[in-house]
Amino acid sequence: MSAKLTLREKEYEIKAGMTLLASLKKAGILPESVIATRDGELILDDEILKNGEVIKLISVISGG
């Protein structure tokens, strides 16, 4: 059972049943550096990822 995180051209296969926050940390992605979406809708760090899901990560860019 797994879910996928996609960031730009990279895919990370992670264990289903983990929270988004835990899966980001396991993949080595800084949680503060991305926004996560599922089917075009924003999801939060405490969301449990389900088998077969694909979570699209969007890089956060700031400027001044």
MDTraj code that builds the backbone (N, CA, C; nanometers):
import mdtraj as md
import numpy as np

residues = "MET SER ALA LYS LEU THR LEU ARG GLU LYS GLU TYR GLU ILE LYS ALA GLY MET THR LEU LEU ALA SER LEU LYS LYS ALA GLY ILE LEU PRO GLU SER VAL ILE ALA THR ARG ASP GLY GLU LEU ILE LEU ASP ASP GLU ILE LEU LYS ASN GLY GLU VAL ILE LYS LEU ILE SER VAL ILE SER GLY GLY".split()
xyz = np.array([
    [0.0841, -0.1180, 0.0000],
    [0.0000, 0.0000, 0.0000],
    [0.0886, 0.1244, 0.0000],
    [0.0678, 0.2085, -0.0995],
    [0.1492, 0.3282, -0.1075],
    [0.0730, 0.4440, -0.1707],
    [0.1272, 0.5624, -0.1489],
    [0.0780, 0.6851, -0.2107],
    [0.1998, 0.7512, -0.2743],
    [0.1766, 0.8527, -0.3553],
    [0.2878, 0.9214, -0.4210],
    [0.2820, 1.0702, -0.3924],
    [0.4005, 1.1270, -0.3740],
    [0.4166, 1.2707, -0.3676],
    [0.4885, 1.3103, -0.4959],
    [0.4412, 1.4134, -0.5627],
    [0.5110, 1.4618, -0.6823],
    [0.5518, 1.6066, -0.6596],
    [0.6786, 1.6341, -0.6908],
    [0.7338, 1.7685, -0.6782],
    [0.8160, 1.7943, -0.8033],
    [0.7710, 1.8888, -0.8838],
    [0.8312, 1.9156, -1.0143],
    [0.8311, 1.7865, -1.0955],
    [0.9461, 1.7363, -1.1318],
    [0.9541, 1.6136, -1.2115],
    [0.9844, 1.4897, -1.1272],
    [0.9957, 1.5065, -0.9951],
    [1.0309, 1.3951, -0.9070],
    [0.9072, 1.3328, -0.8443],
    [0.9117, 1.2022, -0.8282],
    [0.8053, 1.1298, -0.7582],
    [0.8650, 1.0582, -0.6389],
    [0.7933, 1.0630, -0.5278],
    [0.8345, 0.9946, -0.4057],
    [0.7237, 0.8979, -0.3680],
    [0.7565, 0.7711, -0.3594],
    [0.6584, 0.6717, -0.3174],
    [0.6689, 0.6584, -0.1664],
    [0.5557, 0.6754, -0.0994],
    [0.5551, 0.6707, 0.0460],
    [0.4475, 0.5732, 0.0941],
    [0.4606, 0.5320, 0.2165],
    [0.3676, 0.4356, 0.2762],
    [0.2329, 0.5015, 0.3036],
    [0.1256, 0.4402, 0.2595],
    [-0.0086, 0.4904, 0.2876],
    [-0.0349, 0.4789, 0.4375],
    [-0.1194, 0.5663, 0.4900],
    [-0.1530, 0.5656, 0.6319],
    [-0.0709, 0.6653, 0.7124],
    [0.0295, 0.7246, 0.6496],
    [0.1104, 0.8271, 0.7166],
    [0.0422, 0.9629, 0.6994],
    [0.0751, 1.0557, 0.7890],
    [0.0259, 1.1919, 0.7688],
    [0.1098, 1.2585, 0.6604],
    [0.0562, 1.3626, 0.6044],
    [0.1309, 1.4382, 0.5037],
    [0.2625, 1.4877, 0.5630],
    [0.2588, 1.5422, 0.6841],
    [0.3794, 1.5943, 0.7476],
    [0.4861, 1.4863, 0.7624],
    [0.4483, 1.3701, 0.8119],
    [0.5432, 1.2602, 0.8299],
    [0.6008, 1.2147, 0.6962],
    [0.5172, 1.2093, 0.5931],
    [0.5652, 1.1633, 0.4624],
    [0.6608, 1.2641, 0.3996],
    [0.6358, 1.3932, 0.4195],
    [0.7279, 1.4954, 0.3684],
    [0.8641, 1.4826, 0.4357],
    [0.8632, 1.4652, 0.5668],
    [0.9889, 1.4514, 0.6405],
    [1.0642, 1.3264, 0.5971],
    [0.9917, 1.2166, 0.5775],
    [1.0555, 1.0918, 0.5360],
    [1.1185, 1.1059, 0.3965],
    [1.0548, 1.1842, 0.3093],
    [1.1058, 1.2054, 0.1737],
    [1.2168, 1.3111, 0.1704],
    [1.2427, 1.3755, 0.2837],
    [1.3480, 1.4767, 0.2882],
    [1.3056, 1.6114, 0.2320],
    [1.1763, 1.6385, 0.2358],
    [1.1225, 1.7644, 0.1836],
    [1.0846, 1.8538, 0.3016],
    [1.1317, 1.9772, 0.3011],
    [1.0956, 2.0707, 0.4077],
    [0.9473, 2.1056, 0.3957],
    [0.8681, 2.0755, 0.4988],
    [0.7236, 2.1031, 0.4917],
    [0.6903, 2.2502, 0.4649],
    [0.7772, 2.3409, 0.5127],
    [0.7523, 2.4845, 0.4933],
    [0.7769, 2.5292, 0.3502],
    [0.8390, 2.4430, 0.2696],
    [0.8776, 2.4835, 0.1346],
    [0.7766, 2.4451, 0.0271],
    [0.6684, 2.3751, 0.0663],
    [0.5714, 2.3285, -0.0323],
    [0.4276, 2.3482, 0.0156],
    [0.3380, 2.3520, -0.0813],
    [0.1934, 2.3464, -0.0574],
    [0.1471, 2.2162, -0.1210],
    [0.0662, 2.1398, -0.0480],
    [0.0211, 2.0095, -0.0979],
    [-0.1233, 2.0169, -0.1446],
    [-0.1490, 1.9535, -0.2613],
    [-0.2856, 1.9484, -0.3137],
    [-0.3223, 1.8059, -0.3529],
    [-0.4490, 1.7753, -0.3361],
    [-0.5053, 1.6477, -0.3797],
    [-0.6249, 1.6824, -0.4675],
    [-0.6222, 1.6381, -0.5903],
    [-0.7299, 1.6673, -0.6864],
    [-0.7585, 1.8173, -0.6940],
    [-0.6521, 1.8981, -0.6895],
    [-0.6660, 2.0417, -0.7036],
    [-0.7061, 2.1155, -0.5769],
    [-0.7231, 2.0452, -0.4638],
    [-0.7626, 2.1089, -0.3395],
    [-0.6513, 2.1010, -0.2364],
    [-0.6299, 2.2098, -0.1655],
    [-0.5282, 2.2183, -0.0631],
    [-0.5548, 2.1164, 0.0479],
    [-0.4483, 2.0487, 0.0936],
    [-0.4618, 1.9603, 0.2092],
    [-0.3631, 2.0037, 0.3162],
    [-0.3936, 1.9715, 0.4414],
    [-0.3140, 2.0140, 0.5550],
    [-0.2176, 1.9052, 0.6001],
    [-0.1229, 1.9452, 0.6851],
    [-0.0172, 1.8549, 0.7320],
    [-0.0674, 1.7312, 0.8051],
    [-0.1832, 1.7406, 0.8711],
    [-0.2321, 1.6273, 0.9498],
    [-0.3205, 1.5307, 0.8694],
    [-0.3326, 1.5557, 0.7391],
    [-0.4119, 1.4690, 0.6506],
    [-0.3463, 1.3311, 0.6384],
    [-0.4262, 1.2252, 0.6545],
    [-0.3762, 1.0885, 0.6391],
    [-0.3800, 1.0528, 0.4906],
    [-0.2677, 1.0049, 0.4375],
    [-0.2603, 0.9696, 0.2961],
    [-0.3090, 0.8267, 0.2748],
    [-0.3892, 0.8084, 0.1717],
    [-0.4515, 0.6790, 0.1433],
    [-0.3809, 0.6078, 0.0282],
    [-0.4008, 0.4786, 0.0219],
    [-0.3414, 0.3953, -0.0823],
    [-0.3829, 0.4451, -0.2210],
    [-0.2855, 0.4607, -0.3078],
    [-0.3127, 0.4985, -0.4458],
    [-0.3247, 0.6477, -0.4714],
    [-0.3217, 0.7278, -0.3674],
    [-0.3342, 0.8723, -0.3861],
    [-0.2076, 0.9320, -0.4470],
    [-0.2281, 1.0383, -0.5231],
    [-0.1164, 1.1159, -0.5752],
    [-0.1334, 1.2570, -0.5209],
    [-0.0338, 1.3011, -0.4457],
    [-0.0354, 1.4343, -0.3866],
    [0.0624, 1.5216, -0.4637],
    [0.0118, 1.6308, -0.5191],
    [0.0972, 1.7228, -0.5947],
    [0.1494, 1.8294, -0.4999],
    [0.2820, 1.8440, -0.4991],
    [0.3473, 1.9439, -0.4157],
    [0.3885, 2.0632, -0.5033],
    [0.3571, 2.1823, -0.4553],
    [0.3890, 2.3039, -0.5272],
    [0.4899, 2.3820, -0.4440],
    [0.6026, 2.4169, -0.5027],
    [0.7063, 2.4919, -0.4308],
    [0.6568, 2.6311, -0.3950],
    [0.6864, 2.6709, -0.2727],
    [0.6523, 2.8050, -0.2248],
    [0.7688, 2.8958, -0.2593],
    [0.7373, 3.0084, -0.3223],
    [0.8404, 3.1045, -0.3599],
    [0.8058, 3.2362, -0.2927],
    [0.9044, 3.2952, -0.2277],
    [0.8810, 3.4259, -0.1668],
    [0.9835, 3.5240, -0.2208],
    [0.9476, 3.6472, -0.2162],
    [1.0383, 3.7493, -0.2666],
    [1.0140, 3.8799, -0.1934],
    [1.0924, 3.9737, -0.2237],
    [1.0766, 4.1006, -0.1534],
    [1.0967, 4.2178, -0.2427],
])
top = md.Topology()
chain = top.add_chain()
for i, resn in enumerate(residues, 1):
    res = top.add_residue(resn, chain, resSeq=i)
    for name in ("N", "CA", "C"):
        top.add_atom(name, md.element.get_by_symbol(name[0]), res)
traj = md.Trajectory(xyz[None], top)
